[in-house]
């Protein structure tokens, strides 16, 4: 159990450090990659809700909610950015 918590905390720290080092001009192109990764996270969370016990089910549900918010937000931001580059 302590191994899982350690990996989780390290993933949060590394993710924060990587995201803060990306220049603003690269955020939009990276959003599509982020959406793909979040889509994979949704599939993994769905699997974990069925494979785990009571706690696994609740954590999987929370993961599904957060990943879905991330995917929808990413698509909205990407769509908005693409509309800015369309000719009028």
C-alpha positions in Angstrom: 0.0 0.0 0.0 2.8 2.4 0.8 4.3 1.7 -2.6 1.2 2.8 -4.4 1.0 6.0 -2.3 4.7 6.8 -3.0 4.2 6.3 -6.8 1.1 8.5 -6.6 2.9 11.3 -4.8 5.9 11.1 -7.2 3.6 11.2 -10.2 1.9 14.3 -8.9 5.2 16.1 -8.3 6.7 15.1 -11.7 3.5 16.0 -13.5 3.5 19.4 -11.9 7.1 20.0 -12.7 6.8 19.0 -16.3 3.6 21.1 -16.9 5.1 24.2 -15.4 8.2 24.0 -17.7 6.2 23.9 -20.9 6.1 27.3 -22.7 2.6 28.7 -23.3 2.9 28.4 -27.1 3.1 24.6 -26.8 0.1 24.1 -24.5 -2.5 23.8 -27.3 -0.6 21.2 -29.4 0.0 19.2 -26.3 -3.7 19.3 -25.4 -4.5 16.7 -28.0 -1.9 14.4 -26.5 -3.3 15.1 -23.1 -6.8 14.2 -24.3 -5.5 10.9 -25.6 -3.8 10.1 -22.3 -7.0 11.1 -20.3 -9.0 8.8 -22.6 -6.7 5.9 -21.6 -7.1 6.9 -18.0 -10.9 6.7 -18.3 -10.6 3.2 -19.7 -8.3 2.2 -16.9 -10.6 3.8 -14.3 -13.6 1.9 -15.7 -11.6 -1.4 -15.4 -10.5 -0.6 -11.8 -14.1 0.1 -10.7 -15.0 -3.4 -11.6 -11.8 -5.1 -10.5 -11.4 -3.5 -7.0 -13.3 -3.7 -3.8 -15.4 -0.9 -2.3 -12.5 1.5 -2.1 -11.4 0.6 -5.7 -14.9 1.3 -6.9 -15.1 4.8 -5.4 -11.5 5.7 -6.4 -12.3 4.5 -9.9 -15.4 6.6 -10.0 -13.5 9.7 -8.9 -10.9 9.0 -11.6 -13.6 8.7 -14.2 -15.1 12.0 -13.2 -11.8 13.9 -13.2 -10.5 12.3 -16.5 -13.8 13.1 -18.2 -13.7 16.7 -17.1 -10.1 16.9 -18.4 -11.1 15.4 -21.8 -14.1 17.7 -22.3 -12.2 20.7 -21.2 -9.3 19.8 -23.5 -11.7 19.4 -26.5 -13.3 22.8 -25.7 -10.0 24.6 -25.5 -8.7 22.9 -28.7 -11.9 23.7 -30.6 -11.7 27.3 -29.5 -8.1 27.6 -30.6 -8.9 26.1 -34.0 -11.7 28.5 -34.5 -9.3 31.4 -34.0 -7.2 30.2 -37.0 -10.1 29.8 -39.4 -10.5 32.3 -42.2 -13.5 34.6 -42.0 
